[in-house]
Amino acid sequence: MNDILEPGMIVRHPGQPDWGLGQVQSKIGSKITVNFEQAGKVVFDGREVTLQPVFDV
């Protein structure tokens, strides 16, 4: 699912709902940087975490 992510897309972290919505800042290979409302900037390894795109914002 992370394959469709692009900068600017809105996502949620399935294991951290309290982080709120996040905006994808960059995606380079499997490294995804997201800026969340409540957690700030977080960098993920997309092979370990599957972020959920949000289309109805």
N, C-alpha and C positions, 0 to 999 in steps of 0.2 A: 504493500500500500504506500510506503514511503516513496516509491518510484514516481508517483504523480505529483509530489510536492514541489512547489516552486516558490521563490521569494515573493512575499506579499500574501501568500495564502494564510488563512486562519486555521488553527489546529487546537486540539486538546490532547493532553497527556492522559491516557487511560488509567494510569496508576496514581495520578496526582490531580484529582478534580479540583482541589482547593487552589491550584495555581491559576485557574481561570483560563480564558482564551489566550492563545499565543499567536504571534505573527512570525512566519518563517522569514528569517533574515538572509540566510544563505544555505546552499546545499552543495557541497563539494565531495563527490564520491559518496561515501556512507556517512560523512560528517554533516550534521544538520544543526544549525544555530537558530534558536527560537527565542523571541522576547515575549515572556508571559506577563500578564497583568499583575499577578501577585508574587511571582518568583524572580522576575527580571530575566536577564539573558542566560540561557542554558544551552550547552552544546551536547548533542547526543551522537551516539554511534547508531545509525539507522539499522544496523544488523542486530541490535539488542533491544531497541524500543520501536514499536510501531505507533506512530502518532495518528490521531484520527482527524481527518479534514472536516471542517465545519463549513457548510455551504449556505446555511440559512441565518446569516448574521444581519 
